[in-house]
Amino acid sequence: MPHSFQTYKSKLRIFCEWVEQTGLDKKNICFFEQNSICEFLCYIVEKHDVSQRTVKKYTQILHGFFDYLLKVKRIIDTNPVHDIPNMGSIKDEAAKPIPDRERQLLSKHIKEHDPQLWLVCQMEYYCAIRPNECRQLQIGDIDFDNHIITVPKDISKNRQTESVNIPRQLYDYIYNILNLDTHPKDFYIFSHNGVPGKTMLGKNNFRFRFDKIRDRLNVSNQYKLYSFKHTGGVKLVNEGIDTWELQRHFRHKSIDTTERYIRRNFAVKSDKIRNDFPDI
């Protein structure tokens, strides 16, 4: 996938720059050892204060690179990427659900100043469709008769073609206000000039636009564009949606994934704890 390729390329470029800075580029690669890999990872942690998750990603990519040299090119005898100690800070990098006050502030501004981005936010909130999936959807992926959006497997994160229901609020917006059904089926829903068209928008287009508005409104950067998806999930759980229904709507691979999602974002919901806890 293009995104994975760019990630590998970027991290290997940083590794190569460090190798040159330390003079290790003058050393035959077959003499690279585990301690050199650890020194590089320590450098990344100290310079960029990266998380354990990021360190593990670097480790995975470097292991794959040296495995290629070992098994395909056969120019090294052992893979030096092994027994890497835990390093990096522990960070919760997941997008947080947006509290009502901040959500209303963001929604009002986005709706007024960037209607196209507002549609992205609604598709996340109401249909749990990820921003990168939204970007690649076409008019033909919307079934206006049955109120369904189908996310094809070639753009879906989980590589499966699945359909989700369109809640009435979003359906009214795309059908009665935007009249999306009047556009050719092969048009991308999100294209240039804020209207459907033949050209897909760039990968980071939505995120850059959202971040700019969020920062202008002095809203915490722990809230991301992707937060609208989690915010919709919070609202559904608080309304008592069945876990199985939430799994299907969020297109989780298993019910276990949905249950982990609920545990991460919610306390155990108990009216007895909230209302009948004995006084201290």
C-alpha positions in Angstrom: 0.0 0.0 0.0 1.3 3.5 -0.8 0.9 4.7 2.9 2.9 1.7 4.2 5.6 2.3 1.5 6.0 5.9 2.5 6.3 4.9 6.2 9.0 2.4 5.5 10.8 4.8 3.2 10.7 7.7 5.8 12.0 5.6 8.7 14.7 3.9 6.7 15.8 7.3 5.5 16.2 8.5 9.1 18.2 5.4 9.9 20.5 6.0 7.0 21.0 9.6 8.0 22.0 8.5 11.5 24.4 5.9 10.1 26.1 8.6 8.1 26.2 11.0 11.1 27.9 8.4 13.3 30.3 7.2 10.6 28.9 3.7 10.5 28.4 4.1 6.7 32.1 3.4 6.4 31.6 0.0 8.1 30.6 -3.1 6.1 26.9 -3.8 6.8 27.7 -7.4 7.6 29.4 -6.1 10.8 26.3 -4.3 12.1 25.4 -5.6 15.6 22.5 -5.4 18.0 24.1 -2.7 20.0 24.2 -0.4 16.9 20.5 -0.8 16.5 19.9 0.0 20.1 22.0 3.1 19.9 19.9 4.3 16.9 16.7 3.7 18.7 18.0 5.5 21.8 18.9 8.4 19.5 15.3 8.5 18.1 13.8 8.4 21.6 16.1 11.2 23.0 15.8 13.5 20.0 12.1 13.2 19.2 10.6 11.9 22.5 8.8 9.1 20.6 6.4 6.6 22.1 7.0 2.9 22.7 4.7 2.3 19.8 6.8 4.3 17.5 10.0 2.5 18.6 8.3 -0.8 17.9 7.4 0.4 14.4 11.1 1.4 13.8 12.2 -2.0 15.1 9.7 -3.9 12.9 10.8 -2.0 9.8 14.5 -2.4 10.5 14.0 -6.1 11.2 12.3 -6.5 7.9 15.1 -4.6 6.1 17.9 -6.7 7.6 15.9 -9.9 7.0 15.8 -8.9 3.3 19.6 -8.6 3.3 19.9 -11.9 5.1 17.4 -14.1 3.2 17.2 -12.5 -0.2 20.4 -10.7 -0.8 22.4 -13.1 1.5 25.0 -10.4 2.3 24.7 -10.8 6.1 24.9 -13.8 8.3 22.6 -12.8 11.1 19.8 -10.2 11.7 21.1 -7.6 14.2 17.6 -6.5 15.1 16.8 -8.8 18.1 16.3 -8.6 21.9 15.5 -4.9 21.7 14.7 -3.5 25.2 11.6 -1.5 25.9 12.2 2.2 25.3 10.2 5.3 24.5 7.5 7.0 26.5 4.1 5.5 27.1 1.6 7.7 25.3 -2.1 7.4 24.6 -2.1 8.5 21.0 -5.7 7.4 20.2 -8.1 10.1 19.2 -10.4 11.1 22.0 -14.2 11.5 21.8 -15.0 15.2 21.7 -17.0 16.6 24.7 -20.2 18.5 23.9 -18.9 22.0 24.4 -15.9 21.6 22.1 -17.9 19.6 19.6 -20.5 22.3 19.3 -17.8 24.9 18.9 -16.1 22.9 16.2 -19.2 21.9 14.4 -20.6 25.4 14.2 -17.4 26.8 12.8 -16.8 23.9 10.3 -20.4 24.0 9.1 -20.2 27.7 8.4 -16.7 28.0 6.9 -16.0 24.5 5.4 -19.2 22.7 4.3 -17.2 19.9 2.6 -15.3 19.2 5.8 -18.6 19.3 7.7 -19.8 16.4 5.5 -16.7 14.4 6.4 -17.4 15.0 10.1 -21.0 13.9 9.7 -20.0 10.7 7.8 -17.6 9.9 10.6 -20.0 10.7 13.3 -23.1 9.0 11.8 -21.6 6.2 9.8 -18.2 5.6 11.4 -16.5 5.9 8.1 -12.9 6.8 8.5 -11.5 10.0 6.8 -9.3 8.1 4.4 -12.3 6.0 3.4 -14.5 9.1 3.0 -11.9 10.6 0.6 -12.1 7.6 -1.7 -15.9 7.1 -1.8 -17.8 7.7 -5.0 -21.4 8.7 -5.5 -22.2 5.2 -6.7 -21.2 3.8 -3.3 -24.4 5.5 -1.9 -27.6 3.5 -2.2 -30.1 6.4 -1.9 -33.1 4.0 -2.2 -32.1 1.8 0.8 -30.3 4.5 2.8 -26.9 2.6 2.8 -23.3 3.5 2.1 -21.1 0.7 0.9 -17.3 0.9 1.6 -15.5 -1.2 -1.1 -12.8 -3.6 0.0 -10.1 -1.7 -2.0 -10.5 1.4 0.2 -11.7 -0.2 3.5 -9.2 -0.4 6.3 -10.1 -4.0 7.1 -10.1 -5.0 3.3 -13.7 -6.2 3.3 -16.6 -4.7 1.4 -19.2 -3.8 4.0 -22.3 -1.5 4.1 -23.5 0.7 6.8 -26.9 2.4 7.5 -27.3 6.1 6.9 -29.0 7.7 9.9 -31.9 10.0 8.9 -30.0 13.2 9.8 -27.2 12.5 7.4 -29.5 11.2 4.7 -31.6 14.4 4.8 -28.4 16.4 4.4 -26.9 14.5 1.5 -30.2 13.9 -0.4 -32.4 17.0 0.3 -29.7 19.6 0.8 -26.6 18.5 -1.2 -28.5 16.6 -3.8 -25.7 14.1 -4.2 -27.9 11.8 -6.1 -27.8 14.2 -9.1 -24.1 13.7 -9.7 -22.5 10.9 -11.9 -21.9 7.7 -10.1 -18.2 7.7 -10.9 -17.6 11.1 -9.3 -15.8 11.2 -6.0 -18.0 12.5 -3.2 -15.2 14.8 -2.1 -13.3 16.6 -4.9 -12.0 20.1 -5.6 -14.0 23.3 -5.1 -16.0 21.6 -2.4 -18.2 19.6 -4.7 -18.2 16.0 -6.2 -15.9 15.5 -9.1 -13.5 13.2 -11.1 -10.4 14.0 -9.0 -9.8 12.5 -5.5 -8.4 14.9 -2.8 -5.0 14.4 -1.3 -4.4 12.0 1.6 -3.9 14.6 4.3 -6.3 17.2 2.9 -9.1 16.7 5.5 -6.7 16.5 8.4 -4.8 19.7 7.6 -8.1 21.6 7.2 -9.5 20.2 10.5 -6.3 20.9 12.5 -6.2 24.5 11.2 -9.7 25.1 12.5 -9.2 23.3 15.7 -6.0 25.3 16.5 -7.7 28.6 15.5 -10.4 27.9 18.0 -7.9 26.9 20.7 -9.4 23.4 21.1 -7.0 20.8 22.5 -5.0 18.9 20.0 -6.0 15.6 21.7 -9.1 15.9 19.6 -8.5 15.0 16.0 -10.7 14.7 12.9 -11.0 11.0 13.6 -12.5 11.9 17.0 -15.9 12.5 15.4 -16.1 8.7 14.8 -15.4 8.0 18.4 -17.8 10.7 19.5 -20.6 9.0 17.5 -19.7 5.8 19.2 -20.0 7.4 22.7 -23.5 8.8 21.9 -24.7 5.4 20.6 -23.4 3.5 23.7 -24.9 6.1 26.0 -28.2 5.5 24.2 -27.9 1.8 25.0 -27.1 0.4 21.6 -26.6 -3.4 21.5 -22.9 -4.4 21.3 -23.6 -6.5 18.2 -25.2 -3.6 16.5 -22.2 -1.4 17.3 -19.9 -4.0 15.9 -21.7 -4.1 12.6 -22.0 -0.3 12.3 -18.3 0.3 13.2 -17.3 -2.7 10.9 -15.2 -4.2 13.6 -13.8 -7.7 12.7 -15.0 -9.3 15.9 -17.1 -8.6 18.9 -13.9 -8.7 21.0 -12.7 -5.6 19.1 -15.9 -3.8 19.9 -15.8 -4.8 23.6 -12.2 -3.5 23.8 -13.3 -0.3 22.1 -16.1 0.1 24.7 -13.7 -0.6 27.7 -11.2 1.9 26.4 -13.7 4.7 26.0 -16.2 4.1 28.8 -16.4 3.2 32.4 -18.7 0.4 33.4 -22.1 1.9 33.1 -23.9 1.4 36.4 -26.9 3.5 37.6 -26.4 2.0 41.1 -22.8 3.3 41.3 -23.8 6.7 39.9 -26.9 7.2 42.0 -26.8 4.9 45.1 -23.1 5.0 46.2 -23.0 5.2 50.0 -21.8 8.6 51.4 -18.2 8.9 52.6 
